[in-house]
Amino acid sequence: MSSAVNKTSLPNGVRILSKTMPHARSVSMGVWVNVGARDESANENGLSHMIEHMIFKGTRQRSASQIAKEFDVIGGHTNAFTSFEATCYHARVMDTHLEKMVDILTDIFLNSIFDPQEVEKERPVIFQEIGMVEDNPEDYIHLLTGSAYWGENPLGRSILGTRENISAFSSDTLKGFFNRFYQPSHIVITVAGKIDHHRFVDLISSGFERVTPGQRLDARATPSGNPQIRLHHRDLEQAHICFAAPGIAISDPRRYAFSLMNTVFGGNMSSRLFQRIREERGLAYSVYSFTSSYEDTGMFGAYAGVHPDNAGETVELIVSEMQRLKTQPVAASELEDAKNFTKGNLLLASESVDNQMVRLAQNEINFDRQIPLQEVVDRIDAVTPREIRELAANLLIDDQIALTCLGPITEDSSFKQALSDRPTYFLNA
């Protein structure tokens, strides 16, 4: 069997992609929809995520318990996730159970009934999920940071939605959103593992070729970042600090330099932030940088959780590392280490059928082509210190960086006083 990627497009626009991994014993399948929280209005916020839950709550053929049991008895794993730009329903089984997996995933995707009683039972489950985020300061600070940086744009909202919206959504609301957005041109089905492409297409096409196109959807609105300081008081042991700066779109040619810049800055244990703030100063247990990239924009950020008395010093250290990234070229040895780290993670992930399934979909949705691993490796190797310095200088612009802090920030706290005395000190350090 060939390990090449195969693609078939159904007449209605649904795309099916497979990657054969001859030595695997399992098969991973995902039904992807290029729809997520970015496509919701304020009153619809949370619908994509709630639909993701409700897909597993019963079809015309199967109850919720039957769906769970049928996967369990074949030793399969199934789940789903919602992001700002996509929703995915996925499963992994032994290759001998491929037909059963296809049957169940096709059924729940095409025939879910969104039963009103199941909707009522699922509301408190989602409330608990919202509560879990709010109870975890490290998760919650990222939500607050997104809200501060992206403002009223959908990227500034929670993917989970609000309690008010979740309380108001009905079965008909869910069906209406599903029928409007789950159009064939937005659907990509990917499978990786011990698989024959033609057999898979035969299994999947009879159901998905019946999906009919709908009205043209509105384009997503591209937001601008909001440079500002936001302090949120909460009685916590730590002050949670999160910076947000401009990033790049997911298909930007500079994405390889962007990834390596993040690795050097705070992406692993040998990174600058980890070494300076945790190892040298002992200020934080958790400290890192991160990237978020979307079809038209992105964010570069940094996080640290520290004792409140050390919040000001930590901010100063993060800012100084930002300035160094902008003004001084990354040493050749440091960049080489970041390249080896990135390539190692990429190649290790390539051995997973789940990761290959995800990669098929992301390449198809974001690039409209499959990017060979060797091409990625070559592009990583080609990044120079100059590219990283220029990218940092273009993104870490003094008046476009936002700071959000969550913790015991009182009126008389030294941290708040420092920000009040010099509200833009971290922008012009």
C-alpha positions as CSV (number, residue, x, y, z in Angstrom):
1,M,0.0,0.0,0.0
2,S,1.2,3.5,-0.8
3,S,1.7,6.1,1.9
4,A,0.8,9.0,-0.4
5,V,-2.1,11.3,0.3
6,N,-5.2,10.6,-1.7
7,K,-8.1,13.1,-2.3
8,T,-11.6,12.7,-3.6
9,S,-14.1,15.5,-4.0
10,L,-17.8,14.5,-4.1
11,P,-20.0,16.3,-6.6
12,N,-21.5,18.5,-3.8
13,G,-18.1,19.7,-2.7
14,V,-17.4,17.5,0.3
15,R,-13.7,16.7,0.3
16,I,-12.3,13.3,1.4
17,L,-8.6,12.8,2.1
18,S,-6.7,9.8,3.3
19,K,-3.1,8.9,4.2
20,T,-2.1,5.3,4.3
21,M,0.3,4.3,7.1
22,P,0.9,0.6,6.3
23,H,2.6,-0.3,9.6
24,A,-0.3,1.1,11.8
25,R,-2.9,-1.2,13.3
26,S,-5.4,1.6,13.8
27,V,-7.4,4.1,11.8
28,S,-8.1,7.7,12.8
29,M,-11.0,9.5,11.2
30,G,-12.2,13.1,11.5
31,V,-15.2,14.9,10.1
32,W,-14.2,18.6,10.0
33,V,-16.4,21.6,9.4
34,N,-14.7,24.9,8.6
35,V,-17.0,26.7,11.0
36,G,-16.4,27.8,14.6
37,A,-16.9,30.5,17.2
38,R,-15.7,33.2,14.7
39,D,-18.7,32.6,12.6
40,E,-21.2,33.4,15.4
41,S,-22.9,36.7,16.2
42,A,-22.9,37.9,19.8
43,N,-26.3,36.3,20.4
44,E,-25.1,33.0,18.8
45,N,-21.9,32.8,20.8
46,G,-21.6,29.2,22.1
47,L,-23.7,27.6,19.4
48,S,-20.9,25.8,17.6
49,H,-19.7,24.3,20.8
50,M,-23.2,23.3,22.0
51,I,-23.8,21.6,18.6
52,E,-20.5,19.7,19.1
53,H,-22.0,18.4,22.4
54,M,-25.4,17.6,21.0
55,I,-24.1,15.6,18.0
56,F,-23.5,12.8,20.4
57,K,-26.9,13.0,22.1
58,G,-29.0,10.8,19.7
59,T,-30.0,10.2,16.1
60,R,-33.0,8.7,14.4
61,Q,-31.3,5.3,14.8
62,R,-29.3,5.6,18.0
63,S,-29.8,7.0,21.4
64,A,-26.9,8.8,23.3
65,S,-26.2,5.7,25.3
66,Q,-26.2,3.5,22.2
67,I,-23.6,5.8,20.5
68,A,-21.4,5.5,23.6
69,K,-21.8,1.8,23.9
70,E,-21.1,1.0,20.3
71,F,-17.8,2.8,20.4
72,D,-16.9,1.2,23.8
73,V,-17.5,-2.4,22.7
74,I,-15.1,-2.1,19.8
75,G,-12.5,-0.4,22.0
76,G,-12.7,2.8,20.1
77,H,-12.1,6.3,21.2
78,T,-14.3,9.2,20.0
79,N,-14.5,12.9,20.8
80,A,-15.0,16.3,19.3
81,F,-13.6,19.8,19.7
82,T,-14.5,23.3,18.7
83,S,-12.1,26.1,17.8
84,F,-12.6,29.6,16.5
85,E,-12.5,28.5,12.9
86,A,-13.3,24.7,12.9
87,T,-15.3,22.0,14.5
88,C,-14.1,18.4,14.4
89,Y,-15.8,15.1,15.2
90,H,-13.2,12.3,15.4
91,A,-12.7,8.7,16.3
92,R,-9.9,6.1,16.4
93,V,-10.4,2.3,16.1
94,M,-8.6,-0.8,15.1
95,D,-8.5,-1.1,11.3
96,T,-10.9,-4.1,11.5
97,H,-13.6,-1.8,12.9
98,L,-13.4,0.8,10.2
99,E,-16.8,0.1,8.8
100,K,-18.5,0.5,12.2
101,M,-16.6,3.8,12.9
102,V,-17.7,5.2,9.6
103,D,-21.3,4.2,10.2
104,I,-21.5,5.8,13.6
105,L,-19.7,9.0,12.7
106,T,-21.8,9.4,9.6
107,D,-25.0,8.8,11.5
108,I,-24.3,11.3,14.3
109,F,-23.2,13.9,11.8
110,L,-26.0,13.6,9.4
111,N,-28.9,12.4,11.5
112,S,-28.7,14.0,14.9
113,I,-32.1,15.1,16.1
114,F,-31.2,17.7,18.7
115,D,-33.9,16.3,21.0
116,P,-35.3,19.2,23.2
117,Q,-35.0,17.0,26.3
118,E,-31.4,16.2,25.6
119,V,-30.8,20.0,25.1
120,E,-32.2,20.7,28.5
121,K,-29.9,18.0,30.1
122,E,-26.8,19.3,28.3
123,R,-27.2,22.9,29.5
124,P,-25.9,22.3,33.0
125,V,-23.0,20.2,31.6
126,I,-21.8,23.2,29.5
127,F,-22.3,25.5,32.6
128,Q,-19.9,23.2,34.4
129,E,-17.4,23.4,31.6
130,I,-17.6,27.2,31.7
131,G,-17.1,27.1,35.5
132,M,-14.1,24.9,35.1
133,V,-12.4,27.6,33.0
134,E,-13.4,30.3,35.4
135,D,-12.1,28.3,38.4
136,N,-8.7,27.8,36.7
137,P,-6.8,31.1,36.8
138,E,-4.3,30.0,34.1
139,D,-7.1,29.2,31.7
140,Y,-9.2,32.2,32.7
141,I,-6.4,34.7,32.2
142,H,-6.1,33.6,28.5
143,L,-9.8,34.2,28.1
144,L,-9.5,37.6,29.6
145,T,-6.5,38.4,27.4
146,G,-8.4,37.4,24.3
147,S,-11.3,39.6,25.3
148,A,-9.0,42.6,26.0
149,Y,-7.0,42.2,22.9
150,W,-9.6,41.3,20.3
151,G,-12.5,43.4,21.8
152,E,-15.9,42.9,20.3
153,N,-14.7,40.7,17.5
154,P,-15.8,37.0,17.9
155,L,-12.1,36.2,18.6
156,G,-12.5,38.1,21.8
157,R,-15.3,35.8,23.1
158,S,-15.3,32.4,24.8
159,I,-15.7,29.5,22.5
160,L,-17.9,28.0,25.2
161,G,-20.4,30.9,25.0
162,T,-22.1,32.7,27.8
163,R,-24.5,31.2,30.4
164,E,-27.2,33.6,29.1
165,N,-26.8,32.4,25.6
166,I,-26.7,28.7,26.6
167,S,-29.8,29.2,28.6
168,A,-31.6,30.7,25.6
169,F,-30.6,28.2,22.9
170,S,-33.4,25.8,21.8
171,S,-33.5,22.7,19.7
172,D,-34.7,24.8,16.8
173,T,-31.8,27.3,17.3
174,L,-29.3,24.5,17.1
175,K,-30.9,23.0,14.0
176,G,-31.0,26.4,12.3
177,F,-27.3,27.1,12.9
178,F,-26.4,23.6,11.8
179,N,-28.3,23.8,8.6
180,R,-27.0,27.2,7.8
181,F,-23.3,26.5,8.3
182,Y,-22.8,22.8,7.9
183,Q,-22.6,23.0,4.1
184,P,-20.8,20.6,1.9
185,S,-18.1,23.1,0.8
186,H,-17.2,23.5,4.5
187,I,-16.9,19.8,5.1
188,V,-13.6,18.0,5.0
189,I,-13.3,14.3,6.0
190,T,-9.8,12.9,6.7
191,V,-8.6,9.5,7.7
192,A,-5.1,8.2,8.4
193,G,-3.7,4.7,9.3
194,K,-4.2,1.3,7.9
195,I,-6.6,2.4,5.2
196,D,-7.4,1.9,1.5
197,H,-8.6,5.2,0.0
198,H,-11.1,3.7,-2.5
199,R,-12.7,1.5,0.1
200,F,-13.0,4.5,2.5
201,V,-14.6,6.7,-0.2
202,D,-17.1,3.9,-0.9
203,L,-18.1,3.7,2.7
204,I,-18.4,7.5,3.3
205,S,-19.7,8.9,0.1
206,S,-23.2,7.4,0.1
207,G,-24.1,9.4,3.2
208,F,-22.2,12.6,2.6
209,E,-23.1,13.1,-1.0
210,R,-26.7,13.8,0.2
211,V,-25.6,17.0,2.0
212,T,-27.0,20.0,0.0
213,P,-25.5,23.4,-0.4
214,G,-27.0,26.4,1.2
215,Q,-26.8,30.2,1.0
216,R,-23.4,31.9,0.7
217,L,-22.0,32.8,4.1
218,D,-20.6,36.1,5.2
219,A,-16.9,36.6,5.3
220,R,-15.2,36.7,8.7
221,A,-14.4,40.1,10.1
222,T,-10.7,40.8,10.6
223,P,-10.1,42.5,14.0
224,S,-7.4,44.9,15.1
225,G,-5.6,44.4,18.4
226,N,-6.3,46.7,21.3
227,P,-3.2,47.7,23.3
228,Q,-4.3,48.3,26.8
229,I,-3.7,47.4,30.4
230,R,-6.5,45.4,32.2
231,L,-6.3,44.4,35.8
232,H,-8.8,42.0,37.3
233,H,-9.0,41.6,41.0
234,R,-9.5,38.1,42.5
235,D,-8.4,36.6,45.8
236,L,-5.7,34.3,44.6
237,E,-2.3,33.2,45.8
238,Q,-0.7,34.2,42.5
239,A,-0.8,37.1,40.1
240,H,-1.4,35.7,36.6
241,I,0.2,37.9,33.9
242,C,-0.4,37.7,30.2
243,F,0.9,39.8,27.4
244,A,-0.6,40.0,23.9
245,A,1.0,41.3,20.8
246,P,0.3,41.1,17.1
247,G,0.9,37.8,15.4
248,I,0.5,36.5,11.8
249,A,-2.0,34.6,9.8
250,I,-1.7,30.8,9.7
251,S,-0.7,30.8,6.0
252,D,1.7,33.7,6.2
253,P,5.1,32.7,4.6
254,R,6.8,33.9,7.8
255,R,5.1,31.2,9.9
256,Y,8.3,29.2,10.2
257,A,10.2,32.1,11.6
258,F,7.2,32.9,13.9
259,S,7.3,29.3,15.3
260,L,11.0,29.5,15.9
261,M,10.8,32.9,17.5
262,N,8.2,31.5,19.9
263,T,10.4,28.5,20.7
264,V,13.4,30.8,21.4
265,F,11.4,33.2,23.5
266,G,9.4,30.9,25.7
267,G,8.4,27.7,23.9
268,N,10.4,25.1,25.9
269,M,12.5,24.6,29.0
270,S,15.6,26.0,27.5
271,S,13.9,29.1,26.2
272,R,14.8,32.6,27.4
273,L,11.7,33.2,29.5
274,F,11.9,29.8,31.3
275,Q,15.6,30.2,32.0
276,R,15.6,33.8,33.1
277,I,12.3,33.9,35.1
278,R,12.2,30.4,36.5
279,E,15.7,28.9,36.5
280,E,17.7,32.1,37.3
281,R,15.3,34.1,39.4
282,G,12.9,31.4,40.8
283,L,9.9,33.7,40.2
284,A,7.5,31.3,38.5
285,Y,6.6,27.7,38.2
286,S,4.7,28.2,35.0
287,V,6.1,30.7,32.4
288,Y,5.9,30.4,28.6
289,S,5.1,32.2,25.4
290,F,2.5,31.1,22.8
291,T,1.1,31.8,19.4
292,S,-2.4,31.9,18.0
293,S,-2.8,32.0,14.2
294,Y,-6.1,32.3,12.2
295,E,-6.9,32.6,8.5
296,D,-6.3,36.4,8.5
297,T,-4.6,37.4,11.7
298,G,-2.8,36.2,14.8
299,M,-1.4,36.8,18.3
300,F,1.9,36.4,20.0
301,G,1.8,36.2,23.8
302,A,3.6,35.4,27.0
303,Y,2.3,34.1,30.4
304,A,3.6,33.8,33.9
305,G,2.1,33.0,37.2
306,V,4.0,34.6,40.1
307,H,3.7,35.8,43.7
308,P,1.9,39.2,43.7
309,D,5.0,40.9,45.1
310,N,7.0,39.7,42.1
311,A,4.5,40.8,39.4
312,G,6.3,44.1,38.6
313,E,9.7,42.5,38.3
314,T,8.3,39.7,36.1
315,V,6.7,42.2,33.7
316,E,10.0,44.0,33.5
317,L,11.9,40.8,32.7
318,I,9.4,39.8,30.0
319,V,9.6,43.2,28.4
320,S,13.4,43.2,28.5
321,E,13.4,39.9,26.7
322,M,11.0,41.3,24.1
323,Q,13.4,44.2,23.5
324,R,16.3,41.8,23.2
325,L,14.4,39.8,20.6
326,K,13.8,42.9,18.6
327,T,17.3,44.4,18.7
328,Q,19.8,41.5,18.9
329,P,20.1,38.6,16.5
330,V,19.5,35.2,17.9
331,A,22.8,33.3,18.2
332,A,23.3,30.7,15.6
333,S,23.6,27.9,18.2
334,E,20.4,29.0,19.9
335,L,18.5,29.1,16.6
336,E,19.9,25.6,15.7
337,D,18.6,24.2,19.0
338,A,15.2,25.7,18.4
339,K,15.2,24.2,14.9
340,N,16.1,20.8,16.2
341,F,13.4,21.0,18.9
342,T,10.8,22.0,16.3
343,K,11.7,19.3,13.8
344,G,11.9,16.7,16.5
345,N,8.4,17.4,17.6
346,L,7.1,17.5,14.1
347,L,8.7,14.2,13.1
348,L,7.6,12.4,16.3
349,A,4.1,13.6,15.8
350,S,4.1,12.2,12.2
351,E,4.1,8.7,13.6
352,S,0.7,9.2,15.2
353,V,-2.4,8.4,13.1
354,D,-4.3,11.0,15.0
355,N,-1.8,13.7,14.3
356,Q,-1.7,12.7,10.6
357,M,-5.5,12.9,10.4
358,V,-5.4,16.4,11.9
359,R,-2.6,17.5,9.6
360,L,-4.5,16.3,6.5
361,A,-7.4,18.5,7.4
362,Q,-5.4,21.6,8.5
363,N,-3.4,21.5,5.2
364,E,-6.6,21.2,3.1
365,I,-8.5,23.9,5.0
366,N,-5.7,26.4,5.4
367,F,-3.5,25.8,2.3
368,D,-5.7,23.9,-0.2
369,R,-2.8,21.5,-0.6
370,Q,-0.9,18.9,1.3
371,I,2.5,20.2,2.4
372,P,5.1,17.4,2.5
373,L,7.0,17.1,5.8
374,Q,10.3,17.5,4.0
375,E,9.2,20.9,2.7
376,V,8.3,21.9,6.2
377,V,11.7,20.7,7.5
378,D,13.5,22.6,4.7
379,R,11.6,25.8,5.4
380,I,12.5,25.5,9.1
381,D,16.2,24.9,8.3
382,A,16.2,28.0,6.0
383,V,15.1,30.5,8.7
384,T,17.9,32.9,9.6
385,P,18.6,35.0,12.7
386,R,17.9,38.1,10.7
387,E,14.4,36.9,9.8
388,I,13.5,36.4,13.4
389,R,14.8,39.8,14.5
390,E,12.9,41.5,11.7
391,L,9.7,39.6,12.5
392,A,10.1,40.5,16.2
393,A,10.6,44.1,15.3
394,N,7.5,44.1,13.1
395,L,5.3,42.4,15.7
396,L,6.5,43.7,19.1
397,I,5.7,47.3,18.3
398,D,5.7,49.4,21.5
399,D,2.2,50.8,21.3
400,Q,0.5,47.6,20.1
401,I,1.2,45.4,23.1
402,A,-1.5,44.6,25.7
403,L,-1.1,43.4,29.3
404,T,-3.8,41.6,31.4
405,C,-3.3,40.6,35.0
406,L,-5.5,38.5,37.2
407,G,-5.0,38.2,41.0
408,P,-5.0,40.1,44.3
409,I,-4.5,43.5,42.7
410,T,-5.8,45.9,45.3
411,E,-6.0,49.7,45.2
412,D,-2.8,50.0,47.4
413,S,-0.9,47.1,45.8
414,S,2.6,48.0,44.6
415,F,1.9,46.5,41.2
416,K,-1.1,48.6,40.5
417,Q,0.7,51.7,41.8
418,A,3.6,51.0,39.4
419,L,1.2,50.8,36.5
420,S,-0.7,53.9,37.6
421,D,2.5,55.9,37.8
422,R,3.7,54.8,34.4
423,P,0.8,53.2,32.5
424,T,2.8,52.5,29.4
425,Y,6.1,51.6,31.0
426,F,6.1,48.1,29.6
427,L,5.6,49.4,26.1
428,N,8.6,51.7,26.1
429,A,11.0,49.9,28.3
